[in-house]
Amino acid sequence: MQQKYETNIEAILSELDFSSEESLNTLNVYLSNSAENLSLKQYRNLRILIDSKYRNKVANAVRAGKISRKSANKVGRDFTDYIREQHANLLDNDWENTIIKQEDSSYSPNISREKLNNKQYKEKWKAKDNELYKLERGLWGKEKLLEEEERNLIDEMPTEGYSIFKLKTISRMIPRTAYKSKLKNILRKFRAAA
């Protein structure tokens, strides 16, 4: 008898063993089709499944040579962006006191192969991505950013490589920031380049 799941992502993370490129590709296809919006309960379940059924399995498969590090990294970046976008969506719906704090960081998938293979570039992009996450938390959090800090974080945002999930997160920031036109210009630029 097949078990029923509330969401497609729950089924994917529960059913797949993530010991092959094929299983990783299933998650990639799900993410490439914009995935699904989650309720708070579903989001919490997702976070538990990531810790219990995804991270270690993928890491072990990479170490065993069953999945390439490049594939795992690409899907991992998209997956992190999706999780963050869902987190922002829930924050937007006033769940801020009950949402699990998310500290994962990633760099975007939409960059050239040469840059993906460049360790220094990855580290720099990770730092930029953390700044975007800091901006997001500051716009929703109880401890608001100082105006100068908010402006600096927006001015320092990366100029390439946002996934569809990051673009959604940035869209949600616009009503909350004092620098609406700057964020709108960033979005316009990325949508025109896509």
Beta strands, then each sheet from edge to edge (+ up, - down):
end
